[in-house]
Amino acid sequence: MMKRLEKVLLALCAVAAVQAVSVADAHATPARTLMQKLDTNKDGLISLKEAVRHTGLLRNFGLIDDNEDGKLSEAELAKSKLTPGNKKLTASE
């Protein structure tokens, strides 16, 4: 009886974990997705060297890099309408 209860509990935990990951993925922003995909050294920034793997980002790298430090932060990616995947801002925004 106890083994069966443990299996059921384990199955429920697995389902809950999968749902939590799905919800987190659904709320991922284009900036966060790019950061996770391209920030290979995990320093929280995308360098020009890391950006070469994404042509769309590379094309506008200099325009997205507000502070001109040669790296893109998640905040810079999030606020730029030039970041691939960001919704285009309208004139009223």
N, C-alpha and C positions, 0 to 999 in steps of 0.2 A: 504494500500500500504506500509506504513512504517513498520508494523509488519512483512510483508512478506520479506522486505529487511533485517530486523534484523535477521530473521531466516536463510536466505541465507548466510549472513555474518557470523553468528555463525557456520553454517555448514562448511563453507570454513575454518574458524579458527580451527575447530576440525580436519579437514583433514590435515591441515598444521602441527598441533601438533603431530598427529599420525606419519606422515612422518618424522618429526624431531627425534622422539624417535626411529623409525626404523633405521634411518641412524646412530644414536649414538650407537645403539646395534650392528650394522654391523661392527663398528670400535672398539668395545670393545676388549681389549687384554686379553689373558688368565690370566695375572697378575691382571688386573682390575676386571675381572669376579670373580676370587678367592677372592679378597679383598672384593668385594661387598657381596659375599655369606658367607664368614667366619668371617669377622671382626664384630662380634656381638656387641662389645662395642663401635664401631665407633671411635677408637683412631688412625686409619690409619695404624695399625700394626696387624699382625696375631700372636697371642701367641700360645704356644704349646697346651694350653687348648682349644683354638679355632680350631686349626688344627686337633684335634682328629676326627672331623666330616668328614675328607677327607683322606682316607687311602693312596692314591697316594702321597699327599703332606706330610703327616706325615712320610712316609717311608724315604723321603730325606730331612726332615726338617733341620737337622744339617748341611748338605752339602750346602743347599741353603742359610743358615744364615751366610753370609760372615763376618759380624762384631761380630759374636758370642754373641749377646746380648739376645738370647733366644726369639727373635721376628723376623718376616719376614716383611720387608717393600715392597711396590709395586715395588720399584727399584730392590731390591734383587730378587723378583719373576720374574721380566721382563728380567733380564740378565742371569738367570740360565737356562741351557738346561735341568735341572732336574725338572723344574716346569711343572706339568701336563698341557698339552695343548700347551706348547711352541714347535715350530718346532725344530727338532734336528739340531744342528749346524754341518756343514761338516768340514772336515779338512782344507779347503781353507778359512774358516771364521775366 
